[in-house]
Amino acid sequence: MTQHDKQVVVDITIAAPLETVWAALRDPAQIANWFGWDAPGLAEEIKFIFIDGAEANEARHVVQFGEWEGASDAIELTAEGNATRLRLVRAGGAPIDWTGVYEDISQGWVNFFQQLRLALEQHPGEQRRTIYLSGPGKAGIGEPSATLGLGEAANLAQGNAYAARLAPGDTASGTVWYQTHFQTALTVEQWGDGLLVVTDMGVSPKRPHGGGSVLLTTYGLDDAAFGALERRWQDWWAARYPQPAA
């Protein structure tokens, strides 16, 4: 593969009309409900990436992002009956390593567009709340998917039902939403049909003992339930995957 070949980063079908998906890609308030996670700088990041740093062709339903490190990404939408096919296509750049070294941007797009699919298919018009945790593992801890106790759920095909008792103390059940070499995503009925995305990032100079991240997406939890969930997961995570010192 040359530096100028196009690569498909994401190719999914969303059970929503094309115009609905297009609006979710252009309205900052809707973007905030599937891109990234709850953080003080999210609104500014969305403006930088999707408004200031992108050109939208509404007639063709294409969002073209600016170039970075010799590569540029574009979102392409096409109607598939009453559904919409979404592709993120990269022009230029090095070949994507889907099974070796973890790379934030490509894996991030996979995660976020699957969050978009969840929002439009199962929670139209609803607001999510999220918890994001990441860090390198301590020696002897292992990767998050195993340490959390996903068990057989990590090996099931997309769409299969699962039930698990997660290490922070949560009973979880639902279906396998998607999987990649690095990520396992499970819907969680107990979080308002939310989503748990567990990422095993593997060993690197920054993670000599491995490590990764979790993104918990919740719907409809009251403040008390959400706060308890957040404290429970933060405490469990910090003891095993602490943030590196600044």
C-alpha positions in Angstrom: 0.0 0.0 0.0 1.4 3.4 -0.9 1.1 6.6 1.1 -1.7 7.8 -1.2 -4.0 4.8 -1.3 -7.5 5.3 0.3 -8.3 3.2 3.3 -11.8 2.5 4.8 -11.6 3.2 8.5 -15.3 2.7 9.3 -18.0 1.1 7.3 -21.3 0.6 9.1 -25.1 0.7 8.4 -27.3 2.8 10.7 -31.0 2.0 10.9 -32.0 5.7 10.5 -32.8 7.8 7.4 -30.0 9.6 5.7 -31.1 13.1 6.6 -31.3 12.1 10.3 -27.7 10.8 10.2 -26.6 13.9 8.3 -28.1 16.2 10.9 -26.4 14.2 13.6 -23.1 14.9 11.9 -23.6 18.7 11.5 -25.5 19.9 14.6 -22.9 20.4 17.4 -25.6 19.7 20.1 -26.2 16.3 18.5 -22.5 15.6 17.9 -21.9 16.0 21.6 -24.3 13.1 22.2 -22.1 10.6 20.3 -18.6 12.0 19.8 -16.0 11.8 22.6 -17.3 11.8 26.2 -18.4 14.3 28.8 -15.4 16.6 29.4 -15.0 20.4 29.9 -13.4 20.9 26.5 -15.8 18.8 24.4 -17.7 21.7 22.9 -14.5 23.4 21.7 -13.2 20.1 20.3 -16.3 19.6 18.3 -16.2 23.1 16.9 -12.5 22.7 16.0 -13.0 19.3 14.3 -16.5 19.4 12.7 -17.1 23.1 12.1 -13.8 25.0 11.7 -11.8 22.0 10.4 -14.3 20.4 8.0 -16.1 21.2 4.8 -19.6 19.8 4.4 -21.1 19.0 1.0 -24.8 18.6 1.8 -25.7 17.7 -1.8 -23.3 14.8 -1.8 -23.6 14.1 2.0 -19.8 14.2 2.5 -17.9 15.8 5.4 -14.3 16.4 4.4 -11.8 17.0 7.2 -8.5 18.8 6.9 -5.1 17.1 6.4 -3.0 15.9 9.3 0.3 14.2 9.1 -0.2 13.6 5.3 -3.6 12.1 5.7 -7.2 13.4 5.4 -10.5 11.7 6.4 -13.9 12.1 4.9 -17.3 10.9 6.1 -19.5 9.6 3.2 -23.2 8.8 3.6 -25.4 6.9 1.2 -29.0 5.8 1.6 -29.6 2.0 1.9 -33.4 1.9 1.8 -34.6 3.3 5.1 -31.1 3.0 6.5 -27.9 4.8 6.0 -24.4 3.5 5.2 -21.7 5.5 6.8 -18.1 5.2 5.6 -15.0 7.0 6.9 -12.4 7.0 4.2 -8.8 8.1 4.7 -6.7 9.4 1.8 -2.9 9.3 2.3 -1.1 8.3 5.4 0.5 5.1 6.5 -1.4 1.8 6.3 -3.6 1.3 9.3 -2.5 -1.5 11.7 -5.7 -3.2 12.8 -4.1 -5.9 15.0 -0.7 -4.7 16.0 0.1 -1.4 17.6 -2.9 0.5 19.0 -3.6 3.9 17.3 -5.9 6.4 18.9 -7.5 8.2 15.9 -8.6 5.2 13.9 -9.9 3.3 16.9 -11.5 6.4 18.2 -13.5 6.9 15.0 -14.7 3.2 15.2 -15.9 3.8 18.8 -17.6 7.2 18.1 -19.5 6.1 15.0 -20.8 3.1 16.9 -21.9 5.5 19.6 -23.7 7.4 16.9 -25.4 4.2 15.8 -26.5 3.5 19.3 -27.9 7.0 19.8 -29.9 7.0 16.6 -31.2 3.5 16.6 -32.0 3.1 20.3 -32.1 6.5 21.9 -33.3 9.1 19.4 -33.7 12.5 21.1 -32.3 11.3 24.4 -29.3 12.7 26.2 -26.5 10.4 27.3 -24.1 10.7 30.3 -20.7 9.1 30.1 -17.7 8.0 32.2 -14.3 7.7 30.6 -11.3 6.1 32.3 -7.9 5.3 30.9 -4.4 4.5 32.0 -1.5 2.1 31.9 -1.8 -1.1 34.0 0.2 -1.8 37.1 2.5 -4.8 37.0 0.5 -8.1 37.1 -2.9 -6.5 36.5 -3.4 -7.5 32.9 -5.6 -5.9 30.2 -8.9 -4.3 31.1 -11.2 -6.8 29.3 -9.8 -9.8 31.3 -9.5 -7.8 34.6 -13.1 -6.6 34.4 -14.4 -10.1 34.0 -16.0 -9.9 30.6 -15.5 -13.6 30.4 -17.3 -15.3 27.5 -18.8 -12.0 26.4 -15.5 -11.0 24.9 -15.6 -14.0 22.6 -19.2 -13.8 21.4 -20.1 -12.6 17.9 -21.9 -9.2 17.4 -25.6 -9.4 18.2 -25.3 -12.3 20.7 -26.8 -12.0 24.2 -24.5 -12.0 27.2 -24.6 -11.7 31.0 -21.7 -10.9 33.2 -20.7 -9.9 36.7 -18.2 -7.1 36.2 -15.3 -6.6 38.7 -16.4 -3.1 39.9 -19.5 -4.8 41.3 -22.0 -4.4 38.4 -24.3 -7.0 37.0 -24.5 -6.4 33.3 -26.6 -8.0 30.5 -27.5 -7.1 27.0 -25.9 -7.9 23.6 -22.5 -7.6 21.9 -22.7 -4.3 20.0 -19.5 -4.6 18.1 -15.9 -5.9 18.4 -12.5 -5.1 16.9 -9.1 -6.5 17.7 -8.7 -3.9 20.4 -12.3 -3.1 21.5 -15.3 -5.0 23.0 -18.6 -3.1 23.2 -21.6 -4.4 25.1 -25.0 -2.9 25.5 -25.9 -2.7 29.2 -29.6 -2.9 30.1 -28.8 -1.8 33.7 -27.5 1.6 32.4 -30.7 2.4 30.5 -29.7 0.3 27.5 -26.3 2.1 27.5 -23.0 0.9 26.3 -19.7 -0.3 27.7 -16.7 -0.1 25.4 -13.6 -1.8 26.8 -10.3 -1.1 25.0 -7.2 -3.2 25.5 -4.3 -1.0 24.2 -1.5 -3.5 24.7 2.1 -2.9 25.7 4.0 0.2 24.6 6.7 2.5 26.0 3.9 4.4 27.8 2.2 1.1 28.9 5.0 -1.4 29.8 2.5 -3.6 31.5 -0.4 -3.0 29.1 -3.5 -1.0 29.9 -6.4 0.6 28.1 -9.6 2.4 28.6 -13.3 2.1 29.3 -16.2 4.3 28.1 -19.5 3.9 29.9 -22.5 5.4 28.1 -25.6 5.7 30.2 -29.2 6.8 29.6 -31.9 7.8 32.1 -30.0 7.2 35.3 -30.9 9.7 38.0 -28.1 11.7 39.7 -27.7 9.4 42.6 -27.4 6.2 40.5 -25.0 7.9 38.0 -22.9 9.3 40.8 -22.7 5.9 42.5 -21.7 4.3 39.3 -19.0 6.9 38.6 -17.5 6.6 42.0 -17.5 2.8 42.0 -15.7 2.6 38.6 -13.3 5.5 39.3 -12.2 3.8 42.5 -11.8 0.4 40.9 -10.0 1.8 37.9 -7.6 4.0 39.8 -6.3 1.1 41.9 -5.3 -0.8 38.7 -4.8 1.6 35.8 -3.7 4.9 37.4 -3.2 8.0 35.2 0.5 8.6 34.6 2.0 11.6 36.5 1.9 14.9 34.6 
